Amino acid sequence: MLWTSDRRCRPIRVHPYTRDVNKLLRTLWTVLRSKRRPRIAITDVAVLTMRVRPTDLDVQRHMNNGVYLSIADLGRFDLLIRSGFWTQMRRRGWYPVVQSATITYRRSLEPWQRYTLETRMAGLDERCVYLEQRFVVDGEIAARLHIKGRFLQRGGGIVPMAELIGVTGMDPTVHPVADWVVRWGEEAALPSSRQPAPSRWD
């Protein structure tokens, strides 16, 4: 359900299919646009200029909290494609997965408001990669997202960190992860999928 922009705030029902199509088209457009944009290094900040669309809104008439996570995907696509790492990934049969994510909201994004999505690699440790993403309006952070992820191989298994470092050129000693981010990743982690993780509420 969305809302009109007039003061009566009449609800407009939007079929979930519309949201799915919108997300797919936005992803395809971002991929095509990123392929034509200037190249950047994997350690640079990738910036996308965005606008809040009606399909992004919730009943409070600001961008839905879950939509931030979907749009953040676009920033990661942009960084991977423009840095050339996307091509290297596909050539080797690698693909990225999110292991943990945490987001902090500071300011609402309103209908049709313009903002920028900033994405950069925050660092590496012995097993994972970390990214930071910011939703920015007029130079001010509206929301900030931290991602902990891994790269997997199509044939099975995790991409060895040595291979990842060799392709990206990133060095954990040069690009360390902030201590609090490492602690968050460790404390938020769930058991391996090969181990039991029963849902028991205290």
C-alpha positions in Angstrom: 0.0 0.0 0.0 1.3 3.5 -0.9 -0.1 6.9 -0.3 -0.9 9.9 -2.5 1.1 13.1 -2.0 -2.0 15.2 -1.2 -2.9 16.1 2.4 -5.8 13.6 2.6 -3.2 10.8 2.4 -5.5 8.5 0.4 -4.1 5.0 0.3 -3.1 3.5 -3.1 -2.8 -0.2 -3.3 0.2 -1.5 -5.2 0.3 -5.2 -6.2 3.5 -7.0 -4.9 4.1 -7.9 -8.6 4.6 -4.2 -9.3 7.4 -4.0 -6.7 9.1 -7.1 -8.1 9.1 -5.8 -11.6 10.3 -2.4 -10.5 13.2 -4.0 -8.6 14.1 -6.1 -11.6 14.1 -3.2 -14.0 16.0 -1.0 -11.7 18.7 -3.7 -11.3 19.0 -4.2 -15.1 19.2 -0.4 -15.6 21.9 -0.1 -13.0 24.0 -2.9 -14.5 23.7 -1.4 -18.0 24.5 2.1 -16.8 27.5 0.9 -14.6 29.1 -0.8 -17.7 29.2 2.6 -19.4 30.4 4.7 -16.4 34.0 5.5 -15.7 36.1 2.7 -14.2 37.1 2.9 -10.5 39.4 0.9 -8.2 37.9 -1.7 -6.0 38.9 0.4 -3.0 37.2 3.6 -4.3 33.8 4.9 -3.3 31.2 4.0 -5.9 28.4 6.7 -6.0 24.9 6.3 -7.5 22.4 9.1 -7.7 18.9 7.8 -6.8 15.4 9.1 -6.2 12.7 7.7 -3.9 10.0 6.2 -6.0 6.3 5.6 -5.1 7.0 1.8 -5.0 9.7 2.4 -2.4 7.2 3.9 0.2 5.5 2.4 3.2 2.3 3.5 4.9 4.2 6.3 6.7 5.0 7.8 3.3 8.7 7.4 3.5 11.1 4.8 2.1 10.4 1.4 3.6 13.1 0.1 5.8 13.4 -3.1 3.8 13.8 -1.2 0.5 17.1 0.3 1.7 18.6 -3.3 1.7 17.3 -3.9 -1.8 18.7 -0.7 -3.1 22.0 -1.3 -1.4 22.3 -4.3 -3.8 22.5 -1.8 -6.7 25.5 0.0 -5.0 27.4 -3.3 -4.7 26.6 -4.1 -8.4 27.9 -0.7 -9.4 31.2 -1.1 -7.4 31.9 -4.7 -8.7 31.1 -3.8 -12.3 33.0 -0.5 -12.5 36.0 -1.9 -10.7 36.2 -4.8 -13.2 35.9 -7.3 -10.5 32.5 -8.4 -11.8 34.2 -9.7 -15.0 36.9 -11.5 -13.0 34.3 -13.1 -10.8 32.3 -14.5 -13.7 35.4 -15.7 -15.4 36.3 -17.7 -12.3 32.8 -18.9 -11.4 32.7 -16.9 -8.2 29.6 -15.2 -6.7 29.1 -13.0 -3.6 26.8 -13.8 -0.7 25.8 -11.7 2.3 26.5 -13.4 5.6 25.5 -10.6 7.9 24.1 -7.1 7.5 23.3 -4.3 10.0 21.7 -0.9 9.2 21.2 2.3 11.2 18.6 4.8 10.1 19.1 8.5 11.0 16.7 10.4 8.7 13.7 9.4 6.6 13.8 9.6 2.8 10.6 11.2 1.4 8.7 10.7 -1.8 10.7 11.7 -4.9 13.6 12.9 -2.8 17.0 12.7 -4.4 19.9 11.0 -2.6 23.2 9.3 -3.3 24.2 5.8 -2.4 27.8 5.5 -1.6 29.5 2.1 -1.5 33.0 1.1 -0.6 35.0 -2.0 0.5 35.6 -1.5 4.2 38.3 -4.2 4.5 39.1 -7.9 4.7 39.9 -10.4 7.4 41.1 -14.0 7.0 37.7 -15.3 5.8 35.3 -12.5 4.8 35.0 -9.1 3.0 33.3 -6.1 4.6 31.5 -3.2 2.9 30.1 0.0 4.1 27.2 1.7 2.3 25.7 5.2 3.0 22.4 6.8 1.9 23.4 10.5 1.7 21.2 13.6 1.3 22.9 17.0 0.9 26.2 15.6 2.3 24.5 14.2 5.4 24.2 10.5 6.2 20.5 9.4 6.3 21.3 5.7 6.8 24.4 3.5 7.0 24.7 -0.1 6.2 27.5 -2.6 7.0 27.8 -5.9 5.1 29.8 -9.0 5.9 30.0 -11.4 3.0 31.9 -14.1 1.3 32.6 -15.2 -2.2 31.6 -18.7 -3.1 32.6 -20.9 -6.1 30.0 -22.3 -8.5 31.6 -25.8 -8.1 31.2 -25.6 -4.3 33.2 -24.1 -1.5 34.4 -20.7 -0.4 36.9 -18.7 -2.5 40.2 -18.9 -0.7 41.1 -15.5 0.7 44.6 -15.7 -0.9 43.0 -16.0 -4.3 40.6 -13.1 -3.6 43.5 -10.9 -2.5 45.4 -11.8 -5.6 42.6 -10.7 -7.9 41.5 -7.6 -5.9 44.9 -6.4 -4.9 43.6 -5.7 -1.4 45.7 -6.6 1.6 44.1 -7.1 5.0 47.1 -5.4 6.6 46.6 -2.3 4.4 42.8 -2.4 4.5 42.0 -3.6 8.1 38.4 -3.9 9.3 37.3 -1.7 12.2 37.4 -3.6 15.5 33.7 -3.0 16.2 32.7 -4.3 12.8 34.7 -7.5 13.4 33.1 -7.9 16.9 29.6 -7.3 15.4 30.3 -9.9 12.7 31.4 -12.5 15.2 28.5 -11.8 17.7 25.9 -11.8 15.0 27.1 -15.0 13.3 24.9 -18.1 13.2 26.3 -21.7 13.2 27.5 -23.2 10.0 24.7 -24.7 7.8 26.3 -28.1 8.5 25.6 -27.6 12.2 22.3 -27.6 14.0 20.7 -24.2 14.7 17.3 -25.0 16.4 14.9 -22.2 17.0 14.4 -22.1 20.7 13.1 -19.0 22.5 14.2 -18.4 26.0 
